[in-house]
Amino acid sequence: MRRASIDIGSNSVLLLAAEIDPMTKTIVQEYLNESFITSLGKDLDKTKCFHSESMNSTLEALSTYKKLLEKINFPIKDVIVTATEASRVAENAKSFYEKVKADIGFEVQVISSEGEAHYTALGVISSIDANKDNHIVVMDIGGASTELIKIQIRPFKIIESISLPLGSVRASDWLNQGVLEEKFNEIFKINLSSYETSTLICVAGSMTAMASMYLGQKVYDDQKVDGLELSFLSFIDFASDLQKTNVQNLLMLFPFLGKRAPMVGCGSKIAVEIGKLLKINKIKISTRGLRYGTVLAGGIDERYSNR
């Protein structure tokens, strides 16, 4: 059976269309796997609303995705469309998604932080060998929030999860406002000892982009990024160099970054800080996240609806 999902995040809008084996509940073929950077969560703490420019970029991304889905004859009404932290916060989210429905046809479901953790976990474990690791910890650095998820793989169970109110876009805004250190000190007072792990599995755009940069890719290659393992000490050194590099040089070295370039440095700051708190030794990258989980589930459980 064919399924499609769109993940409207605080920094990016992602599309996945795939063939699912109904017996094994696994993805056997991907038809579409696309990404747009729209920065929907930019300045959200200050304005409490989506910027018109970010909304226009999001509408452009969704319009493009509609055309791509129509080319493969996938019914627009059957696309599972979720929105996360920025949409939980923005005061104009409801009116914006009403416009999306009226103009494009996508029915957007704003999901809770618990739902975000649940479907992200489903996506990640779809490519994890349970015979090797039955308990894992996942970090999902988004644009406006970062989820930590402790998972039992077989049988599937989220042992615990937490959503921290910081992400690459939010942190970049705080850096520009000169309050980044203050915000970090405030947020990281929380006790995260129950998430301590030797290997931290990292998903979402900030970490997959950094993995691609670590590999020296000029063009992002999903297949080489997925499953990449590196020592945390190596990542700290990489992050230190990254944070010293200006946006122009980043784009020259890694043109695939595009609109993500101004945010990736702060994403690395978040990863380093959390890695230290969790006492990790190694990072492992997964390219599977929320959109994979919703495609595999086939829909959103109403207990995770934020409406």
Buried (B, 14 or more C-beta within 10 A) or exposed (E): EBBBBBBBBBBBBBBBBBEBEEEEEEBEEEBBBBBBBBBBBBBBBEEEBBBEEBBEBBBEBBBBBBEBBEEEEBEBEEBBBBBBBBBBBBEBBEEBBEEBEEEBEBEBBBBBBBBBBBBBBBBBBBBBEBEEBEEBBBBBBBBBBBBBBBBBBEEEEBEEBBBBBBBBBBBBBBBEEEEBEEBBEEBBEEEBEEBEBEBBBBBBBBBBBBBBBBBEBEEBEEEBBBEBEBEBEEBBEBBEEBEEBEEEEBBEEBEBBEBBBBBBBBBBBBBBBBBEBBBBEBBBBBBBBBBBBBBBBBEBEEEBEBE
